[in-house]
Amino acid sequence: MKAIVQRRYGSPDVLEFTDVDRPVPADREVLVKVCAASVNARDWHVLRGDPYVARPSADLGWRRPNVPIRGTDFAGTVEAVGPAVTGVQIGDEVYGEAPGAFAEYVAVRAQSFETKPANLTHEQAAAIPLAANTALIGLRDTAKLQPGQRLLINGASGGVGTFAVQIGKALGAEVTGVCGTGNVDLVRSLGADDVVDYRQTDFSRTRQQYDVLLDLVGNRSLTALRRALVRRGTLLLSGGGLFTGGSLFGPVGLMVRGKLSAPFVSQRVTLFNAVPSRGNLATLRDFAEAGKLMPVVDRTYPLAAAADAIRHVETGHARAKVVITV
């Protein structure tokens, strides 16, 4: 099968569009014929081995990534079913997260996929898993966002941000999105009650304060972010940072500072881990089928041009999601 393979760290130029063996599903896995996959910031972080402090991890090795095929999010059809998997049939349309999704086939653990939203194309469904799950875990599970609370999303036009706006509204919050001039109409169209153009206004220096602030950019200090919160508000830190690659700490620096300061401030400063979940995929599918969640796709690329897709995301100027068709 064809796949996008990475044998060393570097720019998108190190990626190879080449032939590899088709995976064989284990007892608790299914084999999915990939129709579409989507690009996340995570992909270029792994591509460059960035930040360096993360290299001794499940994803990153010291000299090369532990999984050579890039990609995580996918949508497609079930091609084969492991003997210990029940409730799934060959031909079922599914979506989810699995290492090695930038390929014609991917082996997926039973707990990491769900039935695809019936009202979405494969390209739209592939845009959902990691980004929307991050927004859902951050807002619903970590911040425990309540109806009527005021939510600010810094980075509202990005992959996670566009889902966070919609999920915040679905949870009953009053949502303010922060984005650039060219994306104001997009964020408003997703349901934001208010939109702040960061080129015109510094949200951290207005008198507006919020119950929950989801920071997806990392371009403000902890002091500035906390200034935009009510006294008992919640600050959610999730990645961000400049798209330069090759850094020692990258976005981890702000997150570590947030963790260290948490015991000494009245506000809740918290990090969270968006673990793949079949239950959350089912929730997101239900949101989509109910019209509460619609993926925004900026551009699509063929599998052979995955390097160009990652290059576009790495600039930091992609609107919402970038999708690869297979």
Secondary structure, 3 states (H helix, E strand, C coil): CEEEECCCCCCHHHCEEEECCCCCCCCCEEEEEEEEEEECHHHHHHHHCCCHHHCCCCCECCCCECCCECCCEEEEEEEEECCCCCCCCCCCEEEEECCCCCECEEEEEHHHEEECCCCCCHHHHHCCHHHHHHHHHHHHHHCCCCCCCEEEEECCCCHHHHHHHHHHHHCCCEEEEEECHHHHHHHHHCCCCEEEECCCCCHHHCCCCEEEEEECCCCCCHHHHHHCEEEEEEEEECCCCCCCCCCCCCCHHHHHHHHHHHHHCCCEEEECCCCCCHHHHHHHHHHHHCCCCCCCEEEEEEHHHHHHHHHHHHCCCCCCEEEEEC
